[in-house]
Amino acid sequence: MFYKTLDKAAKSILSATDLEQLEKLVTEEPLKTVYRITREELKGRLQPIGMIGYKLLMLFGNLQTESFLLLHRVFNEQYKVSESHRVELRPKEEISLSSVQYPHDPESAYRIKGEQQVKGYSVNITHICSEKSLNLITNVLVERANTPDTAFVEPVIQATIEVTGQMIEKTYSDGAYQSPDNDKCCENIDMVFSGIQGAESRYDLEMTPEGLLVLS
């Protein structure tokens, strides 16, 4: 994206080899690159891409355009420069979930939830359930994909109170929304969770006329 913004005069300071490499890169279709080569082949291609990216940053640091700053951010998220000025790929453990996922939407993020991999944003929808009134959507909250589910609870509770003008008596949500902080902010609300997270219990519970029975 940054290379495409350069005019003929700016490109003239690049070497013939660099120009050839960049022209080849900008004509490729990204999805074909990702799906048609192996993981090792892709890793091998990332090294020269990092090197040419570093050259662009060094040569055009005075521009400070939006696409230049995006290139600078992506380079620093994915690469590092050694003391000997060698460009190296960062190990995956050093790459933040907030790193750029799409060049046209740099605020999107990445998240792994169980076996599900998500790129982009998380959308939380809240609606009311009542036998005496309309069941309406009271809040739609969109955050980056790596925002934890627990962060949605307090703002949507407050938003729903403001919309309805009523206190909330009971909520129903997935177990991923449960946390000690949310227990405190919702202490006067009956919080009902499904799919509680954590290790599977070693015991089965059964409600009998005499009370709760624990089965080993």
trRosetta pair geometry for C-beta under 8 A, 3 or more apart (Angstrom, degrees):
i j d omega theta_ij theta_ji phi_ij phi_ji
1 4 6.0 -55 -154 30 29 113
1 5 7.2 27 151 -21 60 104
1 67 4.8 -143 124 -144 99 118
1 70 6.8 -16 79 84 135 136
1 71 7.4 -160 66 -61 93 97
1 103 5.4 175 -27 168 143 140
2 5 5.9 -58 -161 27 38 111
2 6 7.4 47 146 -33 65 97
2 56 6.3 113 105 161 134 145
2 60 7.8 162 165 82 122 148
2 65 7.5 145 -131 74 88 114
2 67 4.2 168 -91 138 68 106
2 68 5.5 102 -131 -82 125 51
2 70 7.2 -170 -57 66 104 94
2 71 4.5 -25 -27 -41 147 139
3 6 5.8 -44 -163 10 42 117
3 22 5.0 -167 -147 -171 156 125
3 25 7.7 88 33 78 158 118
3 26 6.1 -126 86 -62 127 130
3 56 6.9 -86 -75 -111 86 144
4 26 6.1 144 -67 -138 98 140
4 67 8.0 -108 56 -169 86 164
5 65 6.5 -147 132 103 159 160
5 67 5.3 154 -10 48 145 151
6 10 4.1 -126 -163 92 97 129
6 11 5.1 121 127 -56 123 84
6 60 7.5 -97 -96 -95 115 154
7 10 5.2 96 52 11 66 102
7 11 7.1 -133 101 -4 33 93
8 11 5.8 -59 -146 39 31 110
8 12 6.5 45 152 -39 64 100
9 12 5.7 -44 -156 12 32 119
10 13 6.8 -55 -174 20 39 104
10 60 6.9 45 -165 -102 118 122
11 14 5.6 -48 -168 21 55 116
11 19 6.5 82 -180 -109 103 110
13 59 6.3 165 110 -168 124 128
14 18 4.4 -118 -179 89 104 126
14 19 5.1 129 108 -58 120 85
14 22 7.3 -25 171 7 161 143
14 55 7.8 93 -126 137 93 126
14 59 7.3 77 -81 162 78 176
15 18 4.6 95 55 7 81 102
15 19 6.9 -145 93 -5 42 87
16 19 5.7 -54 -147 37 31 113
16 20 6.4 34 154 -22 64 105
17 20 5.8 -54 -150 33 30 112
17 21 6.5 27 153 -17 64 106
18 21 5.8 -56 -149 37 32 110
18 22 6.2 26 156 -15 67 110
18 52 6.1 151 -142 -132 88 102
18 55 6.4 -115 -124 111 138 156
19 22 5.9 -58 -143 41 29 108
19 23 6.1 29 159 -20 66 109
20 23 6.0 -55 -144 36 26 110
20 24 6.5 26 156 -19 61 107
21 24 5.9 -59 -154 35 29 111
21 25 6.5 29 151 -21 65 107
21 48 7.0 -122 -153 154 140 119
21 52 5.6 -147 111 -87 136 150
22 25 5.5 -52 -147 34 34 113
22 26 6.4 25 160 -15 68 106
22 52 6.5 -177 -70 174 87 141
23 26 6.2 -57 -143 37 29 104
23 27 6.6 19 159 -13 62 112
24 27 6.3 -69 -153 39 28 104
24 28 6.9 38 152 -36 64 103
25 28 6.0 -52 -158 14 34 115
25 49 7.1 124 -113 -114 139 98
25 52 7.8 -173 -23 86 152 155
28 32 7.0 -135 -179 67 84 108
28 33 5.6 54 158 -54 129 120
29 32 4.4 65 80 10 103 113
29 33 7.0 180 87 -14 52 85
30 33 5.5 -59 -152 34 35 114
30 34 6.3 29 157 -17 71 106
31 34 5.7 -54 -146 37 34 109
31 35 6.1 5 166 2 69 115
32 35 6.5 -69 -134 49 25 92
32 36 5.4 2 178 -4 66 128
33 36 6.9 -63 -120 41 12 98
33 37 6.7 -22 -175 13 52 117
33 42 7.6 109 155 -114 86 95
33 45 7.7 -139 -170 113 113 165
34 37 7.8 -104 -163 41 10 86
34 42 7.3 46 -126 -109 49 135
37 41 4.0 -114 175 94 112 132
37 42 5.4 143 100 -57 114 79
37 45 7.4 59 110 -12 164 137
38 41 4.6 97 53 7 77 103
38 42 6.9 -138 96 -6 40 87
39 42 5.7 -55 -149 35 30 112
39 43 6.4 32 152 -21 64 105
40 43 5.6 -50 -147 34 33 113
40 44 6.4 35 152 -19 63 105
41 44 5.6 -55 -152 36 32 114
41 45 6.5 30 151 -19 64 105
42 45 5.7 -57 -152 35 33 110
42 46 6.6 41 151 -31 65 101
43 46 5.7 -47 -152 21 34 116
43 47 7.6 42 153 -27 59 94
43 89 7.1 -47 -159 -45 86 175
44 47 6.4 -44 -164 15 36 111
45 48 6.7 -60 -163 41 44 98
45 49 6.3 42 147 -19 72 114
46 49 5.4 -63 -148 42 37 115
46 50 6.1 42 155 -25 70 104
46 78 7.5 -118 -172 163 122 125
46 89 5.8 63 113 -94 125 125
47 50 5.8 -55 -153 31 28 111
47 51 6.7 27 152 -19 62 105
47 87 7.3 138 -162 102 67 103
47 89 6.5 -75 -84 -39 73 107
48 51 5.3 -51 -147 34 40 115
48 52 6.4 34 158 -14 70 102
49 52 6.1 -55 -147 39 31 104
49 53 6.2 35 152 -21 64 109
50 53 5.5 -57 -146 38 30 115
50 54 6.3 34 155 -23 65 104
50 75 6.9 124 -143 -138 76 84
50 78 7.0 -140 -97 110 109 106
50 79 4.4 139 -145 -89 126 146
50 87 4.6 173 127 155 110 130
50 88 7.9 -101 128 55 158 7
50 89 6.7 -149 -37 -76 157 70
51 54 5.8 -51 -149 32 30 112
51 55 6.7 33 150 -20 61 103
51 87 5.0 -174 -85 42 65 147
52 55 5.5 -47 -151 32 38 116
52 56 6.6 41 150 -20 65 101
53 56 5.7 -53 -153 33 34 112
53 57 6.5 34 151 -19 65 104
53 71 6.3 -163 -156 -175 99 103
53 74 7.6 -98 -159 94 149 104
53 75 5.0 -177 138 -94 127 113
53 79 7.4 150 77 12 130 151
54 57 5.6 -53 -150 35 34 113
54 58 6.4 31 154 -18 66 107
54 75 6.5 140 -76 -154 65 137
54 79 7.2 -105 -61 114 108 153
54 81 6.9 122 -128 -84 137 118
54 87 5.0 -138 -24 -84 150 133
55 58 5.8 -58 -148 38 31 109
55 59 6.1 20 159 -14 67 113
56 59 6.0 -62 -140 41 28 105
56 60 5.9 -24 178 24 67 114
56 71 6.5 -62 103 158 130 152
57 60 7.2 -77 -125 54 16 77
57 61 6.2 49 170 -75 58 88
57 68 7.8 131 -112 -167 65 87
57 71 6.6 -161 -75 122 92 111
57 72 5.9 117 -120 -96 117 78
57 75 6.2 -76 -47 19 145 170
58 61 6.6 -20 -147 -32 19 111
60 63 4.8 -2 166 -5 97 121
60 68 6.3 -127 117 -118 112 127
61 64 7.7 35 170 -53 48 76
61 68 7.9 149 -121 178 32 132
63 68 4.9 153 88 -48 112 158
64 68 6.0 -110 -107 79 11 136
64 69 6.7 42 -160 -56 56 98
65 68 4.6 97 50 5 75 105
65 69 7.1 -143 91 -5 38 86
66 69 6.0 -56 -150 37 29 109
66 70 6.5 30 152 -19 63 106
67 70 5.5 -50 -147 35 35 114
67 71 6.4 40 152 -20 65 102
68 71 5.6 -53 -152 36 33 113
68 72 6.4 36 149 -21 65 105
69 72 5.4 -49 -147 35 35 117
69 73 6.4 37 152 -21 64 103
70 73 5.7 -51 -148 35 33 112
70 74 6.4 30 155 -16 66 106
70 100 7.1 97 -166 -103 89 156
70 103 6.6 91 159 -151 140 82
70 106 5.9 -127 -125 -78 107 144
71 74 5.9 -55 -144 38 30 108
71 75 6.2 32 157 -22 64 108
72 75 5.9 -55 -147 35 26 112
72 76 6.5 16 159 -10 62 110
73 76 6.2 -65 -149 42 27 104
73 77 6.2 24 156 -19 65 111
73 100 6.3 103 114 -35 113 125
73 106 7.1 65 87 -159 151 135
74 77 5.7 -59 -145 38 30 111
74 78 6.0 0 167 4 67 117
74 99 7.7 92 -124 -175 59 95
74 100 5.1 -57 -91 39 90 140
74 103 7.8 -17 -65 -100 145 89
75 78 6.5 -77 -142 49 21 92
75 79 5.3 -43 -174 43 65 114
76 79 7.1 -63 -95 61 19 71
76 80 7.8 59 -146 -91 53 61
77 90 7.5 -108 147 24 38 149
77 95 6.2 71 167 -139 83 83
77 96 6.6 -85 -142 33 102 94
77 99 4.2 137 -179 -130 140 109
77 100 6.4 159 39 13 160 87
78 89 6.9 -42 161 -142 78 71
78 90 5.9 -156 -178 23 28 108
78 95 6.7 31 -101 -109 54 118
78 99 7.2 109 -58 -165 79 141
79 87 5.5 -9 -175 -170 133 92
79 88 6.5 143 -160 75 77 41
79 89 6.1 -56 -106 -106 71 37
79 90 6.2 -145 -97 -21 15 88
80 87 7.9 153 80 -153 33 50
80 88 5.5 -26 66 66 79 94
80 90 5.6 92 -15 -77 100 89
80 94 7.9 -31 -33 127 128 155
81 85 6.0 -7 -179 -138 109 43
81 86 7.0 153 -157 69 60 35
81 87 5.9 -29 -100 -95 75 56
81 88 7.4 155 -100 18 24 81
82 85 6.9 -67 71 6 71 13
82 86 4.4 0 35 51 118 90
82 88 5.9 67 -37 -12 101 124
90 94 4.4 -111 178 79 114 123
90 95 5.6 135 101 -60 125 87
91 94 5.4 89 63 5 74 102
91 95 7.8 -142 100 -13 41 90
92 95 5.5 -54 -152 24 45 115
95 99 5.4 -33 -180 -26 90 152
96 99 5.0 138 69 -40 77 85
97 109 5.7 53 141 177 80 105
97 110 4.9 -131 -158 73 71 82
97 111 6.1 63 -170 -83 131 56
97 145 7.8 -122 163 90 107 93
97 146 4.1 125 126 -100 126 148
98 109 5.0 -36 -114 -119 51 113
98 110 7.8 -135 -61 29 18 78
98 144 6.9 29 -118 155 85 155
98 146 6.1 -105 -68 41 70 147
99 109 7.9 102 43 -135 42 67
99 110 6.9 -13 52 10 83 121
100 103 6.8 49 166 -88 128 49
100 106 5.0 -38 -118 -136 102 79
100 108 7.9 68 -154 62 47 80
101 105 7.5 -29 73 86 90 93
101 108 4.7 -82 50 100 121 108
101 109 6.6 157 -19 -128 126 9
101 110 5.6 152 -82 -56 122 93
101 119 4.6 169 -169 -163 146 110
101 120 6.9 -118 93 -59 153 47
102 105 4.4 24 81 47 121 90
102 106 7.3 -126 79 -69 63 37
102 108 5.5 35 23 40 104 137
102 119 7.5 116 -34 155 97 119
102 120 7.8 31 -9 -90 126 75
103 106 7.0 7 -150 -69 30 84
105 108 4.7 48 121 -16 109 114
105 120 7.7 17 111 -124 144 74
107 144 6.6 -117 156 -90 78 109
108 119 6.4 54 149 165 123 74
108 120 4.7 -40 -152 -123 122 39
108 121 6.2 -89 -124 -44 82 77
108 144 6.7 156 -152 -135 31 84
108 145 6.8 35 -176 -6 75 109
109 119 7.6 -154 100 -149 31 52
109 120 7.5 -39 48 78 50 10
109 121 7.6 85 32 -86 83 49
109 144 3.9 62 4 174 127 110
109 145 4.5 -157 79 44 85 85
109 146 4.3 -91 139 1 137 101
109 147 7.8 115 56 -21 147 71
110 117 7.5 -14 -167 -172 91 88
110 118 7.1 155 -157 86 45 58
110 119 5.4 -13 -103 -104 74 74
110 145 6.2 16 -103 83 7 130
110 146 6.4 25 70 -56 42 110
111 117 7.5 164 87 -155 49 47
111 118 4.7 -11 61 60 95 103
111 119 8.0 180 23 -77 67 34
111 122 7.5 10 15 -53 157 114
111 145 4.3 -144 -2 141 114 97
111 146 4.6 177 -76 -89 98 60
112 116 7.3 155 -158 84 49 51
112 117 5.5 -18 -104 -102 73 71
112 118 7.7 -178 -81 20 27 75
113 116 4.9 -19 69 67 85 103
113 118 6.6 14 10 -2 108 118
113 176 8.0 13 -154 -121 123 153
118 122 7.3 58 139 -75 153 84
118 145 4.7 -166 116 -161 109 131
119 145 6.4 -129 -148 -6 16 167
120 145 5.4 91 71 -52 46 123
121 142 5.4 19 163 -174 137 95
121 143 6.6 159 -160 84 88 29
121 144 6.0 -76 -113 -118 69 27
121 145 5.6 -114 -99 -55 14 74
122 142 7.3 164 83 -150 47 51
122 143 5.5 -16 60 66 94 81
122 144 7.3 21 14 102 88 24
122 145 5.4 122 -34 -120 85 45
122 147 5.7 -131 38 55 129 102
122 149 7.8 -124 171 -87 155 67
123 140 6.7 -12 -170 -170 98 89
123 141 7.4 153 -157 80 49 47
123 142 5.3 -15 -104 -100 75 79
124 139 7.7 -7 109 116 91 100
124 140 7.4 160 82 -156 53 42
124 141 4.6 -13 60 61 103 98
124 142 7.8 -168 22 -74 70 34
124 143 7.5 13 -1 12 109 102
124 149 7.7 137 -93 -140 124 72
124 152 4.4 163 -92 -145 174 148
124 156 6.3 -105 126 -62 126 143
125 137 6.2 -46 -172 -140 99 114
125 139 7.4 167 -153 91 38 60
125 140 5.5 -3 -106 -108 74 77
126 137 7.0 114 80 -160 48 65
126 138 5.3 -55 104 62 99 91
126 139 4.2 15 45 53 116 98
126 140 7.7 -151 24 -68 72 39
126 141 7.7 35 -8 -1 106 103
126 156 4.4 152 -42 -179 150 125
126 159 7.3 124 56 80 145 115
126 160 5.7 -99 134 -67 137 120
127 135 6.1 54 157 167 114 84
127 136 6.2 -159 -150 104 88 30
127 137 4.6 -50 -91 -96 98 52
127 138 6.2 146 -116 3 37 79
128 133 7.6 -11 116 88 131 111
128 135 5.9 -151 87 -141 68 56
128 136 5.8 14 35 50 103 70
128 138 5.8 69 -28 -31 96 124
128 160 6.8 143 -67 -159 98 118
128 164 6.5 99 -69 -77 152 141
129 135 5.7 20 -108 -123 47 112
129 172 7.4 9 14 17 145 124
130 133 4.6 14 92 44 134 85
130 134 7.8 30 60 62 106 25
130 135 6.6 179 34 -82 68 73
136 163 8.0 -141 104 143 125 131
137 140 6.7 23 163 -50 124 95
138 156 7.8 110 94 -174 101 84
138 159 6.5 147 138 120 96 92
138 160 4.3 72 119 -115 149 79
138 163 4.5 174 -155 65 98 154
138 164 6.5 -37 -116 -37 137 99
139 155 7.9 170 -177 126 152 82
139 156 4.7 179 87 -139 151 84
139 159 4.2 88 -91 106 135 138
139 160 5.9 -86 -14 -61 119 78
139 163 7.1 -151 -53 -18 84 144
141 152 5.9 159 80 -137 142 98
141 155 6.4 109 -106 103 153 124
141 156 5.9 -108 -12 -75 137 101
141 159 7.7 175 -59 5 113 160
143 147 3.8 -5 124 3 130 163
143 151 7.1 -106 103 97 177 125
143 152 7.4 -142 7 -81 136 92
144 147 5.4 120 65 -29 69 97
147 151 5.3 -98 177 58 96 139
147 152 7.5 96 133 -52 118 88
148 151 5.2 106 68 -10 78 100
149 152 6.0 -48 -170 17 49 115
149 153 7.9 60 144 -38 69 91
149 174 7.1 -62 -179 78 157 113
149 176 4.1 63 49 127 156 106
149 177 5.0 -94 140 -81 109 62
150 153 6.2 -34 -166 -2 47 115
150 176 7.4 -118 -47 149 73 65
150 177 6.0 143 -95 -153 51 42
150 178 7.3 -57 -101 73 99 20
150 179 4.2 47 -139 -19 138 136
150 181 7.2 90 166 59 122 109
150 182 5.9 -130 -158 -31 90 128
151 154 8.0 -58 -171 30 39 95
151 155 7.9 14 152 7 66 114
152 155 6.6 -83 -162 50 40 99
152 156 5.6 18 162 -12 82 121
152 177 6.8 -69 63 -123 102 105
153 156 6.5 -77 -150 40 20 99
153 157 6.2 20 161 -22 64 112
153 173 7.6 -160 -104 53 98 176
153 177 5.3 124 -71 -176 112 104
153 179 7.7 -167 14 30 146 102
153 182 4.5 29 84 -125 159 126
153 185 7.3 134 114 76 110 127
153 186 6.9 -77 160 -34 122 134
154 157 5.7 -56 -145 33 29 113
154 158 6.5 24 160 -14 65 107
154 181 7.9 -57 -42 134 127 101
154 182 6.7 -136 -48 -112 86 78
154 185 4.9 -16 -102 128 108 162
154 186 7.8 -137 -92 -45 68 95
155 158 5.9 -58 -148 40 32 108
155 159 6.1 32 155 -21 67 108
156 159 5.4 -50 -141 38 36 114
156 160 6.2 39 157 -22 66 104
157 160 6.0 -57 -151 35 27 109
157 161 6.6 28 152 -19 62 105
157 168 6.3 -106 -152 18 88 151
157 171 7.5 -61 -99 -72 101 147
157 185 7.3 149 56 131 153 111
157 186 6.4 -139 -103 -91 163 106
157 189 7.4 -112 -138 -33 132 166
158 161 5.7 -53 -149 34 33 112
158 162 6.4 32 153 -18 65 106
159 162 5.7 -56 -151 37 32 111
159 163 6.3 29 154 -19 67 108
160 163 5.7 -53 -143 37 32 110
160 164 6.0 7 166 2 68 113
160 168 6.3 51 103 -68 126 127
161 164 6.6 -68 -137 50 23 92
161 165 7.6 83 171 -89 54 10
161 166 7.0 -128 -138 74 61 39
161 167 6.5 15 -123 -107 107 41
161 168 6.4 -92 -74 -23 88 96
162 165 7.6 19 -172 -68 22 51
167 188 7.7 -42 179 115 128 124
168 171 6.3 30 158 -57 131 95
168 189 5.4 12 100 -116 99 124
169 189 6.9 148 168 -135 14 72
169 190 6.5 2 151 22 65 104
170 189 6.7 158 -99 -176 25 79
170 190 4.2 -24 -107 70 84 105
170 191 7.7 -178 -155 -76 58 23
170 192 6.4 26 -178 -8 102 110
171 186 7.3 -52 15 -162 136 145
171 189 5.9 31 -4 157 104 127
171 190 7.4 170 22 85 61 57
171 191 5.4 -10 59 -119 102 63
171 192 6.6 -171 89 31 50 74
172 192 4.9 -21 -103 76 67 109
172 194 7.5 28 -174 -14 87 105
173 177 4.4 -25 132 35 137 148
173 191 7.5 -38 33 -165 105 89
173 192 7.6 130 23 81 59 61
173 193 6.1 -28 77 -110 72 69
173 194 7.6 -159 105 23 28 80
174 177 5.8 108 69 -6 70 98
174 193 6.9 25 145 -157 19 82
174 194 6.0 -55 -116 67 47 82
174 195 5.4 -21 -155 59 82 120
175 178 5.6 -37 -167 7 57 119
175 193 4.5 91 -94 165 63 119
175 194 6.3 -111 -34 88 86 32
175 195 4.5 -137 8 95 110 65
175 196 3.9 176 -120 -103 144 33
175 197 5.0 174 124 -16 119 73
176 195 7.4 -15 -21 104 81 112
176 197 6.2 82 -87 -41 59 126
177 182 6.8 -165 154 176 75 175
177 193 7.0 -160 58 -114 92 108
178 182 6.4 -142 -147 69 34 131
178 183 7.4 41 -163 -55 79 93
178 191 7.3 131 -104 143 91 136
178 193 5.3 -14 -51 -90 124 158
178 196 7.1 -3 20 -130 151 80
178 197 7.4 -167 52 24 110 100
179 182 4.6 89 54 10 82 103
179 183 7.0 -137 94 -10 43 85
180 183 5.5 -50 -149 29 34 116
180 184 6.8 33 153 -19 64 101
181 184 5.8 -55 -157 32 34 111
181 185 6.5 20 154 -9 68 107
182 185 5.8 -55 -138 43 37 103
182 186 5.7 4 168 10 71 115
182 191 7.6 110 135 -113 106 161
183 186 6.6 -76 -137 57 20 87
183 187 6.7 57 154 -83 60 73
183 191 7.4 -113 -108 24 64 152
184 187 5.9 -10 -154 -46 30 108
186 189 4.3 -58 -178 44 92 119
186 191 5.6 80 119 -59 136 122
193 196 5.7 88 115 -82 120 83
201 204 7.6 141 102 -73 119 36
201 205 7.9 -8 118 -21 161 98
202 216 7.5 -3 135 -147 92 68
203 214 5.2 -5 173 -170 141 94
203 215 6.2 147 -170 71 81 50
203 216 5.9 -43 -112 -102 90 45
204 214 7.7 142 77 -162 46 48
204 215 4.3 -23 67 65 95 111
205 212 6.0 -18 -166 -170 105 102
205 213 7.2 142 -162 75 53 52
205 214 6.2 -25 -104 -104 70 59
205 215 7.3 -167 -80 18 20 85
206 212 7.5 143 76 -160 40 54
206 213 4.6 -26 68 64 92 105
206 215 6.1 47 -3 -20 111 119
207 211 7.7 -86 -149 162 62 26
207 212 5.9 -32 -103 -102 64 64
207 213 7.5 176 -93 17 13 82
208 211 6.4 -2 65 54 84 35
208 212 7.6 152 24 -104 76 13
208 213 5.0 46 -4 -21 120 121
210 213 7.5 64 72 -61 101 102
